[in-house]
Amino acid sequence: MTDVRKSRTVFICQECGQESLKWLGRCPDCQTWNSFVERVERQGAGVAPVAAPVEICELADEELARLVIDLPEFNRVLGGGIVPGSLILVGGDPGIGKSTLMLQAAVLAARDRRRVLYISAEESAQQLKMRARRLTAAGEGIFLLSETNLDGALQEADALQPSLMVVDSIQTVYTAAAPSPPGSIGQLRECTMRLMRWAKSSGVPTCIVGHVTKEGDIAGPRLLEHIVDVVLYLEGERFSSYRLLRGVKNRFGSTNEVGVFEMTGEGLIGVENPSEVFLAERAEGAVGSVVVPTLEGSRPLLVEVQALTSPTMLATPRRTANGLDLNRLILVCAVLTRRAGLALGNQDIIANVVGGLRVHEPAADLGLALAIASSYRDAALSRDLVAIGEVGLSGELRSVSQMERRLAEAERLGFARCLLPQAALRRGAPTSGMQLLPAASLREAIRLAFA
């Protein structure tokens, strides 16, 4: 019998997964040089049997029981717990604590007489034993498998029938179905698809650890993030003790949730009151310091924004942002110069968010502007003042969402006054016991803040 299968040659970018029918010296998507690798694909292969279609109304109306572990911040980000059969991707910078979080979740999941399979393709079983000892965990119910061959690892998983499986990491495992080396685009695609099919067919939730690129994205983002059910990022400064677990994608819950952890010698511990912790070391009468009520997901969080201005001898002054968007810093500096009358053209400006946090929302614009003005004037702002608002290019202040939740969190921590955009009062004054100081422009806000 004649084999009707044909082969097709494609070229795949090893950085972003872009496909091309011919070799290209530079990827048109990610702009990486010499990243295309040839791959031969078989076409016309036999079709595997598929399940028969089922009408939705005939399906049983059953609620999936989530796997809830004794780590409330982790459950919060996942939407209440781990859904059976889900594929969860955890990414983060090297050394941020991904393996610690996964081993800690495995230890807590195994407490209720559950079996957990931990596939380690990077560390040996003895190294994992040392980490478990640091977590003061005996390890009952956790089965370690130091294996890079995913096919053999899944055979062991079928024999063990665990309640949870962890793969650390997806860039170091391989399958014989893909001829490329581990970590390549072909291996990432095939291994992730195999894990997805195995998790759906067995009903065992699977967590995979993913490395990140220099840009901060998970390696092979189009391949991994589009296949898995949940994408979590573990963020934070490497030399800071606080970590944020942020949900980027969640098919079983909201992505507007963030978990706050503190890294200790015994692992990651959930922070119940993060606002109070981040403001605990705020200095009395600090110049260039403003407290901003931000929103991390659906959780109001008070952070301290600091700024430092210093005369420069360079032709072009520097702008440095740590924990803030550099483009927002440049925008705020330009508006302060043109609309508020601050001569910042000869000043180096450094902005920082205390605690290693990252603030991306525009609601911190007003707090950042006041911190810069405070440092430039060398005058401290009132300690009981918080600032909320977005700054426009014309110097106007724009309102932000969920103002009442932000004010409630600030009032709970003892702040008495809030500087906010006047536009926020057009729909009615927010319910709060704080003294509200509305301002229509950035110039007026600076005048009220230093009054």
C-alpha positions as CSV (number, residue, x, y, z in Angstrom):
1,M,0.0,0.0,0.0
2,T,1.4,3.4,-0.9
3,D,2.1,5.9,1.9
4,V,0.2,9.1,1.0
5,R,1.8,11.1,3.8
6,K,3.9,14.0,2.6
7,S,6.4,16.1,4.4
8,R,6.5,19.9,4.6
9,T,9.5,22.0,5.6
10,V,8.9,25.0,7.7
11,F,11.3,27.4,9.6
12,I,10.4,28.3,13.2
13,C,11.8,31.2,15.2
14,Q,13.3,29.8,18.4
15,E,12.5,33.0,20.3
16,C,8.9,33.7,19.6
17,G,7.5,30.7,17.5
18,Q,7.0,32.6,14.3
19,E,6.7,30.2,11.3
20,S,7.9,30.9,7.8
21,L,8.1,28.8,4.6
22,K,11.6,30.0,3.9
23,W,14.6,30.8,6.1
24,L,14.9,34.4,7.2
25,G,17.9,36.1,8.7
26,R,15.8,38.2,11.0
27,C,12.5,37.4,12.6
28,P,9.9,39.9,11.4
29,D,8.0,39.5,14.7
30,C,10.5,39.6,17.5
31,Q,13.4,41.1,15.5
32,T,15.9,38.4,16.5
33,W,18.7,37.6,14.2
34,N,19.6,34.0,13.1
35,S,16.8,32.4,15.1
36,F,15.0,30.4,12.4
37,V,15.5,26.6,12.6
38,E,14.3,24.1,9.9
39,R,11.6,21.6,10.9
40,V,10.0,18.9,8.8
41,E,6.3,18.2,9.4
42,R,4.4,15.1,8.3
43,Q,1.1,15.7,6.6
44,G,-1.7,13.3,5.8
45,A,-1.1,11.1,8.9
46,G,-3.9,9.0,10.2
47,V,-6.4,10.8,12.3
48,A,-6.6,9.7,15.9
49,P,-10.0,8.7,17.2
50,V,-12.0,11.6,18.8
51,A,-14.9,11.7,21.2
52,A,-18.4,11.9,19.9
53,P,-20.1,15.4,20.1
54,V,-22.4,15.8,23.1
55,E,-25.2,18.3,23.4
56,I,-24.6,20.8,26.2
57,C,-28.1,20.2,27.7
58,E,-27.3,16.5,28.1
59,L,-24.2,17.1,30.2
60,A,-24.6,16.6,34.0
61,D,-24.8,19.9,35.9
62,E,-22.0,19.2,38.3
63,E,-19.7,21.6,40.1
64,L,-16.0,20.6,40.1
65,A,-14.6,20.4,43.6
66,R,-11.5,22.5,43.7
67,L,-8.3,21.3,45.4
68,V,-7.9,23.9,48.3
69,I,-4.6,23.9,50.0
70,D,-3.6,25.7,53.2
71,L,-2.1,28.7,51.4
72,P,-4.9,31.3,51.2
73,E,-3.0,33.7,48.9
74,F,-2.4,31.0,46.4
75,N,-6.0,29.9,46.4
76,R,-7.1,33.6,46.1
77,V,-5.2,34.0,42.8
78,L,-6.5,30.8,41.4
79,G,-10.1,31.8,42.1
80,G,-10.7,29.6,45.2
81,G,-8.4,26.6,44.6
82,I,-7.0,24.3,41.9
83,V,-9.5,23.0,39.3
84,P,-9.2,19.2,38.5
85,G,-7.7,18.6,35.1
86,S,-6.3,22.1,34.8
87,L,-2.8,23.0,33.5
88,I,-1.2,25.8,35.4
89,L,1.9,27.7,34.3
90,V,4.0,29.5,36.9
91,G,6.7,31.9,35.5
92,G,9.1,34.3,37.1
93,D,12.7,35.4,37.1
94,P,15.5,33.0,38.2
95,G,15.8,32.8,42.0
96,I,12.4,34.5,42.6
97,G,11.0,31.4,44.4
98,K,9.0,29.4,41.8
99,S,10.4,26.0,42.8
100,T,9.9,26.9,46.5
101,L,6.3,27.9,45.9
102,M,5.6,24.7,43.9
103,L,7.2,22.4,46.5
104,Q,5.3,24.2,49.3
105,A,2.0,23.8,47.4
106,A,2.9,20.1,46.9
107,V,3.6,19.6,50.7
108,L,0.3,21.3,51.6
109,A,-1.7,19.3,49.0
110,A,-0.3,16.0,50.4
111,R,-1.4,16.6,53.9
112,D,-4.9,15.3,53.4
113,R,-3.6,11.8,52.4
114,R,-3.2,12.8,48.8
115,R,-0.4,11.7,46.5
116,V,1.6,14.3,44.7
117,L,4.1,13.6,41.9
118,Y,7.0,16.1,41.7
119,I,8.9,15.7,38.4
120,S,12.2,17.5,38.7
121,A,14.2,17.8,35.5
122,E,16.6,20.4,36.9
123,E,17.4,19.2,40.5
124,S,18.2,15.8,41.9
125,A,16.0,14.1,44.5
126,Q,18.6,14.9,47.2
127,Q,18.5,18.6,46.3
128,L,14.8,18.6,46.6
129,K,15.1,16.8,49.9
130,M,17.3,19.6,51.2
131,R,14.7,22.2,50.1
132,A,11.9,20.2,51.8
133,R,14.0,20.2,55.0
134,R,14.3,24.0,54.9
135,L,10.5,24.1,54.6
136,T,10.3,21.9,57.7
137,A,8.4,19.4,55.7
138,A,8.7,15.6,56.2
139,G,7.4,14.9,52.7
140,E,4.8,12.2,53.3
141,G,2.8,11.7,50.2
142,I,5.2,13.5,47.9
143,F,6.9,11.3,45.3
144,L,10.0,12.8,43.6
145,L,11.0,11.8,40.1
146,S,14.2,13.2,38.7
147,E,13.6,12.6,35.0
148,T,13.9,14.7,31.8
149,N,12.1,12.2,29.6
150,L,8.4,13.3,29.7
151,D,7.2,10.0,28.1
152,G,8.6,7.9,30.9
153,A,7.5,10.4,33.5
154,L,3.9,10.2,32.3
155,Q,4.0,6.4,32.4
156,E,5.0,6.7,36.1
157,A,2.2,9.2,36.7
158,D,-0.3,6.8,35.2
159,A,0.9,4.1,37.6
160,L,1.0,6.3,40.6
161,Q,-2.4,8.1,40.0
162,P,-1.5,11.3,41.9
163,S,-3.9,14.1,43.0
164,L,-1.5,16.8,41.8
165,M,1.5,16.8,39.5
166,V,4.3,19.4,39.3
167,V,6.8,19.6,36.4
168,D,9.9,21.7,37.1
169,S,10.6,22.9,34.5
170,I,9.0,22.7,31.1
171,Q,12.2,24.0,29.3
172,T,14.2,21.0,30.5
173,V,11.9,18.0,29.7
174,Y,11.7,16.4,26.3
175,T,9.7,13.9,24.3
176,A,10.9,11.6,21.6
177,A,8.0,12.8,19.3
178,A,10.0,16.0,18.7
179,P,13.5,15.7,17.2
180,S,14.6,19.1,18.5
181,P,16.6,19.6,21.7
182,P,15.0,20.4,25.1
183,G,13.9,24.0,25.4
184,S,13.4,24.6,21.7
185,I,10.1,25.7,20.2
186,G,9.2,22.2,18.9
187,Q,9.9,20.6,22.3
188,L,8.0,23.2,24.2
189,R,4.9,22.8,21.9
190,E,4.9,19.1,22.0
191,C,5.6,18.7,25.8
192,T,3.0,21.2,26.7
193,M,0.4,19.7,24.5
194,R,1.1,16.2,25.9
195,L,0.8,17.5,29.5
196,M,-2.5,19.3,28.5
197,R,-3.9,16.1,27.0
198,W,-2.8,14.0,30.0
199,A,-4.3,16.5,32.5
200,K,-7.6,16.6,30.7
201,S,-7.9,12.9,30.3
202,S,-6.8,11.9,33.8
203,G,-8.4,14.8,35.7
204,V,-5.2,15.4,37.6
205,P,-4.3,19.1,37.9
206,T,-0.7,19.8,36.6
207,C,1.5,22.7,37.5
208,I,4.5,23.5,35.2
209,V,7.3,25.9,35.9
210,G,8.5,28.1,33.1
211,H,11.6,30.2,32.7
212,V,11.4,33.8,31.5
213,T,13.3,35.7,28.8
214,K,15.4,38.8,29.1
215,E,12.3,40.9,28.4
216,G,10.5,39.3,31.3
217,D,8.1,37.1,29.3
218,I,7.8,33.3,29.6
219,A,10.0,31.6,27.1
220,G,7.8,30.6,24.1
221,P,4.9,32.8,25.2
222,R,2.6,32.1,22.2
223,L,3.1,28.4,22.7
224,L,2.7,28.1,26.4
225,E,0.3,30.8,27.5
226,H,-2.2,30.0,24.7
227,I,-2.2,26.3,25.6
228,V,-2.4,26.3,29.4
229,D,-5.5,27.1,31.4
230,V,-3.9,29.4,34.0
231,V,-0.8,31.6,33.8
232,L,0.7,33.0,37.0
233,Y,3.7,35.3,37.4
234,L,5.8,35.5,40.6
235,E,7.1,39.0,40.7
236,G,9.3,41.0,43.1
237,E,12.8,42.3,43.5
238,R,15.2,39.4,43.9
239,F,16.8,41.0,47.0
240,S,13.5,41.9,48.6
241,S,11.6,39.6,50.9
242,Y,8.2,40.3,49.3
243,R,6.7,38.5,46.3
244,L,3.5,39.1,44.3
245,L,1.8,36.2,42.6
246,R,-0.2,37.8,39.7
247,G,-2.8,36.0,37.6
248,V,-2.4,36.8,33.9
249,K,-4.8,34.3,32.5
250,N,-7.4,32.1,34.3
251,R,-10.0,30.1,32.5
252,F,-11.7,29.2,35.8
253,G,-11.6,32.6,37.6
254,S,-10.8,36.2,37.5
255,T,-7.4,37.6,36.5
256,N,-8.0,40.6,38.8
257,E,-6.5,38.9,41.8
258,V,-3.0,39.2,43.3
259,G,-1.4,37.2,46.2
260,V,1.2,38.8,48.4
261,F,3.9,36.6,50.0
262,E,6.9,37.1,52.2
263,M,10.0,35.0,51.6
264,T,11.3,33.5,54.8
265,G,13.6,30.7,55.8
266,E,10.6,28.4,56.0
267,G,9.3,29.3,52.6
268,L,6.7,31.7,51.3
269,I,4.2,33.0,53.9
270,G,1.0,34.8,52.9
271,V,0.8,38.5,54.0
272,E,-2.7,39.2,55.4
273,N,-2.3,43.0,55.6
274,P,0.2,44.0,52.9
275,S,-0.5,47.7,53.1
276,E,0.5,47.9,56.7
277,V,3.6,45.9,56.1
278,F,4.8,48.1,53.2
279,L,4.3,51.3,55.1
280,A,5.8,50.1,58.4
281,E,9.2,51.6,57.8
282,R,8.1,54.9,56.4
283,A,10.3,57.7,57.9
284,E,8.7,60.6,59.8
285,G,8.9,63.8,57.8
286,A,10.5,62.2,54.7
287,V,11.1,64.5,51.8
288,G,10.0,63.2,48.4
289,S,7.6,60.5,49.8
290,V,3.9,60.1,49.1
291,V,1.5,57.3,49.9
292,V,-0.6,56.1,46.9
293,P,-3.7,53.8,47.3
294,T,-3.3,51.5,44.3
295,L,-5.3,48.5,43.1
296,E,-3.5,45.2,42.6
297,G,-6.2,43.1,40.9
298,S,-9.3,43.7,43.1
299,R,-7.2,44.3,46.2
300,P,-6.6,47.9,47.4
301,L,-2.9,48.3,48.4
302,L,-1.2,51.3,49.8
303,V,2.4,51.8,48.6
304,E,5.0,54.5,49.2
305,V,6.3,56.3,46.2
306,Q,9.6,58.0,46.6
307,A,11.4,60.5,44.3
308,L,14.8,62.2,44.4
309,T,15.8,65.2,42.3
310,S,19.5,66.1,41.9
311,P,21.2,68.8,39.8
312,T,23.1,67.2,36.9
313,M,26.2,68.2,35.0
314,L,25.2,66.2,31.9
315,A,23.7,67.7,28.8
316,T,20.7,65.3,29.1
317,P,19.4,64.6,32.6
318,R,18.7,61.0,33.6
319,R,15.3,59.6,34.4
320,T,15.3,56.3,36.4
321,A,12.2,54.4,37.5
322,N,12.2,51.4,39.8
323,G,8.9,49.7,40.2
324,L,7.2,52.3,37.9
325,D,6.8,52.7,34.2
326,L,9.6,54.8,32.8
327,N,7.3,56.3,30.2
328,R,4.9,57.5,32.9
329,L,7.8,59.1,34.8
330,I,8.9,60.9,31.6
331,L,5.3,62.1,31.1
332,V,4.9,63.3,34.6
333,C,8.2,65.2,34.5
334,A,7.2,66.9,31.3
335,V,3.8,68.0,32.6
336,L,5.5,69.3,35.8
337,T,7.8,71.4,33.7
338,R,5.4,72.8,31.2
339,R,2.1,73.0,33.3
340,A,3.2,73.3,36.9
341,G,6.3,75.6,36.4
342,L,8.9,73.3,37.9
343,A,12.3,73.7,36.2
344,L,13.3,70.0,36.0
345,G,15.4,70.4,32.8
346,N,18.6,70.3,34.7
347,Q,17.6,67.7,37.3
348,D,18.3,63.9,37.5
349,I,15.1,62.3,38.7
350,I,15.0,58.9,40.4
351,A,11.6,57.3,41.3
352,N,11.1,54.2,43.4
353,V,8.3,52.1,44.8
354,V,9.2,50.8,48.3
355,G,9.2,47.1,48.9
356,G,10.1,45.9,45.5
357,L,6.5,46.3,44.2
358,R,5.6,47.3,40.6
359,V,2.9,49.8,40.0
360,H,1.6,50.0,36.4
361,E,-1.7,51.9,36.7
362,P,-2.0,55.6,36.0
363,A,-3.6,56.2,39.4
364,A,-0.1,56.7,40.8
365,D,0.6,59.7,38.5
366,L,-0.5,62.3,41.1
367,G,1.5,60.7,43.9
368,L,4.6,60.5,41.7
369,A,4.2,64.2,40.7
370,L,3.9,65.3,44.4
371,A,6.9,63.2,45.4
372,I,9.0,64.9,42.7
373,A,7.7,68.3,43.7
374,S,8.5,67.5,47.4
375,S,12.0,66.5,46.6
376,Y,12.6,69.5,44.3
377,R,11.3,72.0,46.9
378,D,13.0,70.0,49.7
379,A,9.7,70.2,51.7
380,A,8.0,67.2,53.2
381,L,4.3,66.6,52.8
382,S,1.9,65.9,55.6
383,R,2.1,62.3,56.9
384,D,-1.6,61.8,57.0
385,L,-2.1,62.6,53.2
386,V,-2.6,60.2,50.4
387,A,-2.9,61.1,46.7
388,I,-4.9,59.4,43.9
389,G,-5.3,60.5,40.3
390,E,-4.1,60.3,36.7
391,V,-2.3,63.2,35.1
392,G,-3.1,64.4,31.6
393,L,-0.8,66.1,29.1
394,S,-2.7,69.4,29.6
395,G,-2.0,69.3,33.3
396,E,-5.6,68.2,34.2
397,L,-6.3,65.5,36.8
398,R,-8.5,62.5,35.7
399,S,-10.5,60.2,38.0
400,V,-9.7,56.6,38.5
401,S,-11.8,53.5,39.1
402,Q,-13.0,52.1,42.5
403,M,-12.3,55.3,44.5
404,E,-14.3,54.2,47.5
405,R,-12.3,51.0,48.0
406,R,-9.1,52.9,47.8
407,L,-10.3,55.5,50.4
408,A,-11.6,52.8,52.7
409,E,-8.2,51.1,52.8
410,A,-6.4,54.5,53.4
411,E,-8.9,55.3,56.2
412,R,-8.4,51.9,57.8
413,L,-4.7,52.6,58.1
414,G,-5.2,56.0,59.8
415,F,-4.8,58.5,56.9
416,A,-7.0,61.6,57.4
417,R,-6.8,63.4,54.1
418,C,-6.9,62.5,50.4
419,L,-5.9,64.6,47.4
420,L,-8.0,63.5,44.4
421,P,-9.2,64.7,41.0
422,Q,-12.2,67.1,41.1
423,A,-13.8,65.0,38.3
424,A,-14.1,62.1,40.8
425,L,-16.8,64.1,42.7
426,R,-19.1,64.7,39.7
427,R,-20.8,61.4,40.4
428,G,-21.2,62.3,44.1
429,A,-18.7,62.4,46.9
430,P,-17.3,58.9,47.7
431,T,-18.4,57.6,51.1
432,S,-15.5,58.1,53.4
433,G,-14.7,59.7,56.7
434,M,-11.5,61.2,55.3
435,Q,-11.2,64.9,54.4
436,L,-11.3,65.1,50.6
437,L,-9.1,67.7,48.8
438,P,-10.3,67.9,45.2
439,A,-8.2,69.5,42.5
440,A,-8.8,70.2,38.8
441,S,-5.2,70.5,37.7
442,L,-1.7,69.4,38.8
443,R,-0.8,73.0,39.6
444,E,-3.7,73.3,42.0
445,A,-3.0,69.9,43.5
446,I,0.6,71.0,44.3
447,R,-0.7,74.2,45.9
448,L,-3.2,72.2,48.1
449,A,-0.6,69.6,49.1
450,F,1.9,72.2,50.3
451,A,-0.7,74.5,51.9
